[in-house]
Amino acid sequence: MKFFLIIAISIIIVTVQVAIFPHFDIFGARLNLLLSICVAWAICEKEKKISWYILIFALLLDLLVGEPFGLITLSIWLVFIFIKWLGSFLFRQSGFVSVAALSIIGISFYKLIYFVFYKLAGIIKIEELRLSWSDFYPSLPIFVLLNSLLCIFALWIFRRNKSFIDEIF
């Protein structure tokens, strides 16, 4: 039963990301709900037993977005692993400054990793290059700021509903 509930929650989150969030374009930067949830989950989660659920979210989004398959999944998974490592290794306290720093680092790392993988996909002719450096750089500060705020909001929701989330997962 829990597995079906997780699948239903992931479908809802991915549907909101694909259907609603592309319309929130602020100075060329778009909100990424799945990325914010992933970074918040990496900051919040202390156990390693449920980290594979991020793959369900990322694979569903990767199937629906229309980018070369695997770029979003690999980028989100690497961000998740990096933030979990960084959070356990460098930032052991859970104060606002460390949470904000982890959010900003995670969102920035995603943007960089995704851009590199997208360029590599273009080099090996998987996808025609549509993303250039001029598309990447101008919207980067706004992308990082908006998605970091969304990540902090998601983390606040996770911490407020800790018992409910523990019950589901």
Secondary structure as UniProt FT lines:
FT   HELIX           2..19
FT   HELIX           21..23
FT   STRAND          25..26
FT   TURN            27..28
FT   STRAND          29..30
FT   HELIX           33..44
FT   TURN            49..52
FT   HELIX           53..65
FT   TURN            69..70
FT   HELIX           71..89
FT   HELIX           96..123
FT   TURN            124..125
FT   HELIX           133..136
FT   TURN            138..139
FT   HELIX           140..160
FT   HELIX           162..168
//
